[in-house]
Amino acid sequence: MTPDDLNPTIRSALALHEGMRRLGFAPADIYLRTVEAMGKVAVTVIRGGREANILAGPLNLPVPAFLEEWTIATKWWNEEATEAQRSEIWQGSSALRGGLSIIIQLQRAGFAVHRPDA
């Protein structure tokens, strides 16, 4: 598998998950959420009774198929992807380009945001 093989929304969600991790959130605090009513996918951070949802992109598959692709993609990310492939996804992401707006969203939700390790 290569980054180009990934569904664009899944690629975006992987980058958002990585961005939240780099901002100091534990992986256990970061979730993928399908917002079927809006036809969107969000990466959600929940900690200490606070919650923030960052849109990753359109829900462009039926939910079961999307979640199956997400499971495959996260297994690939964690077990098979090279550092260069993970970097390609991160460096090309809207999460990195829109980092300031994401930080503002997190702060508005009541999260203290620490300096990212880029």
Backbone bond lengths (Angstrom), bond angles and torsions (degrees), N, CA, C in turn:
res aa  C-N    CA-C-N  psi(-1)  N-CA   C-N-CA  omega(-1)  CA-C   N-CA-C  phi
1 M - - - 1.450 - - 1.522 108.00 -
2 T 1.329 115.19 146.38 1.458 121.30 175.14 1.529 108.12 -126.99
3 P 1.326 118.54 164.84 1.467 119.93 176.70 1.532 113.07 -54.89
4 D 1.325 117.17 -34.02 1.463 120.01 -179.97 1.520 112.51 -66.93
5 D 1.327 117.94 -21.43 1.461 121.95 179.06 1.525 112.53 -76.92
6 L 1.322 117.07 -14.56 1.461 121.02 -175.11 1.520 111.91 -81.71
7 N 1.311 115.30 142.28 1.457 122.24 170.65 1.540 107.33 -54.83
8 P 1.337 119.18 134.62 1.473 120.52 -176.86 1.531 113.88 -56.65
9 T 1.319 118.24 -36.40 1.466 119.79 179.06 1.522 110.26 -69.88
10 I 1.307 117.44 -36.77 1.465 120.28 177.16 1.524 109.98 -67.32
11 R 1.313 117.23 -40.78 1.469 120.86 176.72 1.533 109.45 -59.30
12 S 1.329 116.68 -44.44 1.463 121.13 178.38 1.527 111.28 -63.49
13 A 1.333 116.97 -42.28 1.467 120.57 179.88 1.531 111.41 -65.28
14 L 1.330 117.25 -38.35 1.468 119.90 175.89 1.526 110.46 -60.91
15 A 1.322 116.68 -43.84 1.468 120.61 179.45 1.527 111.08 -65.36
16 L 1.329 117.15 -41.33 1.468 119.49 177.59 1.523 111.10 -63.47
17 H 1.309 116.79 -41.82 1.467 120.31 177.64 1.525 109.43 -59.68
18 E 1.323 116.25 -45.20 1.467 120.87 178.35 1.531 110.43 -61.97
19 G 1.321 117.05 -41.90 1.462 120.66 178.65 1.519 112.08 -61.92
20 M 1.332 117.16 -41.88 1.470 120.16 178.77 1.521 110.33 -64.96
21 R 1.321 116.00 -39.49 1.459 119.83 177.18 1.523 110.36 -62.04
22 R 1.324 116.56 -43.38 1.467 120.96 -179.86 1.524 112.14 -66.67
23 L 1.328 116.51 -24.32 1.465 120.42 176.58 1.525 112.10 -83.67
24 G 1.321 116.83 1.83 1.454 120.40 174.02 1.518 115.71 103.32
25 F 1.325 118.21 3.54 1.455 119.78 177.46 1.524 109.62 -81.17
26 A 1.314 116.19 139.05 1.465 121.17 176.77 1.529 108.62 -72.41
27 P 1.324 116.92 144.83 1.472 118.76 177.53 1.529 112.95 -52.38
28 A 1.333 118.13 -32.40 1.464 121.44 179.38 1.527 112.47 -68.01
29 D 1.331 118.01 -15.05 1.467 122.46 179.07 1.528 112.42 -93.54
30 I 1.327 117.45 -2.84 1.465 122.26 -172.61 1.529 108.78 -113.81
31 Y 1.323 115.84 127.93 1.461 121.48 -175.55 1.521 110.47 -129.85
32 L 1.316 115.29 157.34 1.454 121.71 170.38 1.520 106.58 -100.72
33 R 1.317 116.75 134.41 1.463 121.10 -178.71 1.521 109.07 -131.15
34 T 1.311 116.26 130.15 1.459 119.79 172.53 1.525 107.29 -94.07
35 V 1.313 116.14 131.46 1.465 122.39 179.60 1.523 106.03 -111.42
36 E 1.330 114.77 80.36 1.454 120.46 -172.15 1.529 112.46 -59.25
37 A 1.317 117.81 -37.68 1.465 121.03 -178.77 1.531 111.57 -60.28
38 M 1.325 116.23 -30.32 1.467 121.10 179.55 1.528 111.73 -99.50
39 G 1.334 116.78 -9.61 1.460 120.17 -175.35 1.514 112.18 66.72
40 K 1.336 116.98 36.07 1.470 122.39 -176.09 1.522 110.91 -129.38
41 V 1.315 113.85 165.34 1.461 122.90 173.50 1.524 106.89 -121.77
42 A 1.322 115.68 136.07 1.460 120.60 179.05 1.518 109.89 -125.62
43 V 1.320 114.66 151.66 1.456 121.16 167.69 1.522 104.60 -100.58
44 T 1.316 115.52 125.40 1.460 122.39 -173.88 1.518 109.54 -113.73
45 V 1.337 115.07 136.45 1.457 121.23 174.48 1.521 106.55 -113.66
46 I 1.334 115.76 127.28 1.459 121.45 178.23 1.524 107.62 -128.73
47 R 1.333 114.80 124.47 1.467 119.60 177.94 1.522 108.30 -160.50
48 G 1.312 116.05 135.80 1.454 121.15 174.97 1.518 114.05 57.03
49 G 1.311 117.67 36.22 1.461 121.00 179.37 1.519 114.14 78.78
50 R 1.310 117.49 2.40 1.469 121.74 178.34 1.523 109.16 -105.79
51 E 1.334 115.40 153.15 1.457 120.43 -179.70 1.526 109.75 -144.71
52 A 1.317 115.52 138.47 1.467 121.83 174.34 1.522 107.96 -135.21
53 N 1.325 115.65 138.51 1.459 122.20 179.57 1.524 108.96 -118.71
54 I 1.316 116.36 125.26 1.460 122.50 179.19 1.528 107.01 -115.87
55 L 1.336 117.11 121.13 1.453 120.04 -178.19 1.516 111.53 -68.45
56 A 1.341 114.63 133.27 1.467 121.22 179.77 1.519 111.52 -99.11
57 G 1.327 116.93 -26.82 1.455 119.85 -179.05 1.508 111.22 152.50
58 P 1.332 115.58 -172.19 1.468 119.72 -177.81 1.526 111.96 -74.20
59 L 1.302 114.36 147.66 1.462 121.32 171.84 1.521 105.73 -82.60
60 N 1.321 115.48 91.39 1.454 120.93 -169.39 1.528 114.05 -99.28
61 L 1.320 115.77 15.67 1.464 122.78 175.77 1.528 107.29 -142.89
62 P 1.330 117.78 160.73 1.472 118.37 169.70 1.535 108.73 -58.13
63 V 1.325 116.72 147.25 1.463 121.07 -174.49 1.530 112.88 -52.30
64 P 1.340 120.51 -48.43 1.474 118.23 -179.28 1.534 112.54 -59.46
65 A 1.324 117.53 -40.61 1.470 120.68 179.49 1.528 110.32 -67.47
66 F 1.331 116.62 -40.38 1.459 120.19 179.18 1.527 110.22 -62.30
67 L 1.332 116.62 -46.71 1.469 119.76 -178.95 1.522 111.79 -65.62
68 E 1.318 116.90 -33.64 1.469 119.76 175.72 1.533 110.29 -64.91
69 E 1.333 116.53 -43.79 1.476 119.81 177.51 1.530 110.46 -64.62
70 W 1.333 117.67 -38.47 1.463 121.38 178.20 1.534 110.16 -60.91
71 T 1.323 116.80 -43.93 1.469 121.13 179.34 1.525 110.63 -61.33
72 I 1.312 116.96 -44.52 1.466 121.57 178.65 1.529 109.89 -63.13
73 A 1.331 116.58 -43.77 1.467 121.14 -177.65 1.525 111.88 -65.99
74 T 1.333 117.74 -41.09 1.469 118.88 -179.48 1.524 111.08 -70.07
75 K 1.326 117.00 -34.57 1.471 119.63 175.24 1.527 109.33 -63.74
76 W 1.320 116.67 -44.55 1.464 121.08 177.45 1.530 109.79 -59.93
77 W 1.335 117.99 -49.25 1.466 123.22 -178.39 1.521 110.92 -55.82
78 N 1.336 116.28 -45.44 1.461 121.16 -174.51 1.526 114.58 -82.30
79 E 1.330 117.81 -25.70 1.457 119.38 -172.11 1.528 115.03 -117.59
80 E 1.316 118.08 -26.84 1.456 119.34 -171.57 1.532 115.05 -123.47
81 A 1.317 117.15 -29.40 1.463 120.03 -175.93 1.526 110.16 -63.30
82 T 1.315 115.09 141.38 1.459 119.47 175.43 1.522 109.03 -80.82
83 E 1.302 116.17 164.02 1.464 119.82 176.21 1.527 109.87 -60.21
84 A 1.326 117.27 -36.83 1.470 120.74 178.16 1.529 111.36 -63.18
85 Q 1.327 117.77 -39.57 1.467 120.95 178.51 1.528 110.96 -68.13
86 R 1.325 117.08 -43.04 1.472 119.55 177.80 1.526 110.02 -64.00
87 S 1.322 116.78 -40.24 1.461 120.90 178.42 1.532 111.00 -64.41
88 E 1.317 117.42 -40.12 1.464 121.24 178.06 1.529 110.78 -58.53
89 I 1.327 116.50 -44.26 1.469 120.68 179.03 1.519 110.22 -65.87
90 W 1.323 117.42 -46.26 1.460 121.34 -179.22 1.532 111.06 -64.31
91 Q 1.329 117.55 -50.12 1.464 121.41 -175.90 1.536 112.25 -65.35
92 G 1.324 117.43 -28.91 1.457 120.41 -179.23 1.513 114.40 -93.81
93 S 1.309 117.20 9.66 1.462 120.34 -171.37 1.524 114.08 -90.32
94 S 1.315 113.79 152.84 1.459 119.57 172.34 1.526 110.05 -70.53
95 A 1.338 117.38 -22.45 1.467 120.34 176.72 1.518 110.71 -62.07
96 L 1.315 116.68 -40.81 1.460 120.19 178.95 1.533 110.26 -73.24
97 R 1.312 116.84 -45.31 1.472 120.56 -179.45 1.524 112.01 -65.69
98 G 1.326 117.07 -34.28 1.464 121.06 -178.19 1.508 113.03 -103.39
99 G 1.312 116.21 27.08 1.456 121.19 -174.93 1.511 114.83 -55.58
100 L 1.318 117.75 -40.39 1.457 120.14 -178.32 1.523 111.01 -63.71
101 S 1.319 117.80 -43.41 1.468 119.42 179.87 1.531 110.81 -66.00
102 I 1.327 117.47 -34.41 1.463 120.26 177.10 1.518 110.36 -66.65
103 I 1.322 117.01 -42.71 1.463 120.71 177.80 1.523 110.62 -61.59
104 I 1.319 117.40 -41.43 1.467 121.00 177.63 1.527 110.49 -62.34
105 Q 1.344 117.82 -42.81 1.465 121.19 177.30 1.525 110.55 -59.57
106 L 1.312 116.92 -43.99 1.455 120.92 -179.90 1.529 110.94 -64.36
107 Q 1.324 117.25 -42.80 1.461 120.74 179.50 1.526 111.01 -65.24
108 R 1.327 117.50 -39.44 1.470 120.80 177.43 1.521 111.50 -63.43
109 A 1.324 116.73 -28.86 1.464 120.92 177.33 1.531 111.21 -81.08
110 G 1.328 117.16 -3.24 1.458 121.31 176.27 1.512 115.98 97.72
111 F 1.334 116.72 9.84 1.457 119.81 179.42 1.529 110.34 -87.14
112 A 1.329 115.44 140.31 1.452 120.64 169.72 1.525 106.15 -84.15
113 V 1.311 116.63 124.46 1.463 120.75 -176.78 1.517 108.24 -106.85
114 H 1.339 114.78 127.37 1.454 121.18 179.95 1.520 110.31 -93.90
115 R 1.288 116.37 159.55 1.449 121.51 178.82 1.529 109.99 -57.20
116 P 1.353 117.06 126.02 1.457 118.74 -178.71 1.519 110.90 -71.09
117 D 1.326 114.83 156.72 1.463 119.22 177.28 1.518 111.91 -89.84
118 A 1.353 116.01 11.19 1.472 124.22 178.19 1.481 110.19 52.57
